[in-house]
Amino acid sequence: MLRVEELACWRGERAVFAGLSFSLEAGEAVALLGPNGAGKSSLLRVLAGLLPAAEGRILWAGKDVRQDAPSHAVRLRYLGHLDALKPALSVRENLAFHAALSGGDVDAALGSMALAPLAELPARVLSAGQRRRLAIARLALAPAALWLLDEPTVGLDTASIARFGRLLAAHCGQGGMVLAATHVPLPIVGGRQLDMS
C-alpha cells in the first residue's frame, strides 16, 4: 500500500540518504535501524510530509502522495522525539484536543496506556515516561492507516512497553502499518527490519 521509490533527502549540503526504495503492506510493521545520523528521523519526516524529498517518489495505493497531500496527512499519525503536549492542559484535555481534530474515544485512549489515574493532572507535572505514554495514547484515539514513530519507547518502563506492544499488535491486526525508528528492540511480533546504515 505504501511504496517508496529512489527516495533521497538532503539537509544543507549533505545527502542524508539517497536511492532508498522499500514497500510497506497492510498489517506490516517495520523497524528502522541504523546509527545516529543514518537518516531514520529524516525518512519519517519526509514520509509525514514535514520535509521535502530531494528525489524519488512516495506512493500510496499507486498514487504519488504529493498529488493529494491533505489526504495523505489524514491517513497517518506521526510521533516524533517531542511529545507535542500542551503543558497547561490535563492528560484528558490533551487527548480531547486531538479527538476533536480526528475523532476517537478519550477514555479508551486513556485506558490503552494506563493513564486513567492521571487523567486530571496537568501535563506539565508528568514524568518523562508518563508524557511519552500520553503521546502514544493519541495513537489509540482514531484509526489511521500508517503510524510513523520515532524512538517511541524512549522513557517507557517495561509495563508501558508491553502496553505499547498491544497497541501495535491491534493496529497491525486491523490492517494498519507501522514504520518505527529505533535503537532498541520493539514489541513487534513478526515485524521486519530496514537497516539504514
Secondary structure as UniProt FT lines:
FT   STRAND          2..11
FT   TURN            12..13
FT   STRAND          14..24
FT   TURN            26..27
FT   STRAND          29..33
FT   TURN            36..37
FT   HELIX           40..47
FT   TURN            48..49
FT   STRAND          55..60
FT   TURN            61..62
FT   STRAND          63..64
FT   HELIX           65..68
FT   HELIX           69..74
FT   STRAND          76..79
FT   TURN            87..88
FT   HELIX           91..102
FT   HELIX           106..112
FT   TURN            113..114
FT   HELIX           116..118
FT   TURN            119..120
FT   HELIX           123..125
FT   HELIX           128..137
FT   HELIX           138..140
FT   STRAND          146..150
FT   TURN            152..155
FT   HELIX           158..173
FT   TURN            174..175
FT   STRAND          177..181
FT   TURN            189..190
FT   STRAND          192..195
//
